[in-house]
Amino acid sequence: RSINKYLETKAPWTAFKNGYIEDVETTLYVSAECLRVVSEILYPLMPKKMNIVRESLGLTNKIVSLNEIGKYGQILVNSKINQPDVLFPRIEIK
């Protein structure tokens, strides 16, 4: 929720249209770092799903220690982010 709120507040799509590329880059990098942290915290509960997230962020499957999870800047700047398949398909209830 916090990442979604951050993205709604920063609105990188609007910043991009207005030419604020540096703001867009910062917003997307911070969001990617948040996803990295979440993927490492949830790894023990959902290793396969979190490996998908980590691979899409260009990270190795090696999970860092608890002391290193919160260290900012573990994703290399200008890394290519790949679109993963849907992690959790929507369940249709009839």
Buried (B, 14 or more C-beta within 10 A) or exposed (E): EEBEEEBEEBBBEEBBEEEBEEBBBBBBBBBBBBBBBBBBBEBEEBEEBBBBBBBBBBBEEEBBEEEEBEEEEBBEEEEEBEEEEEEEEEEEEE
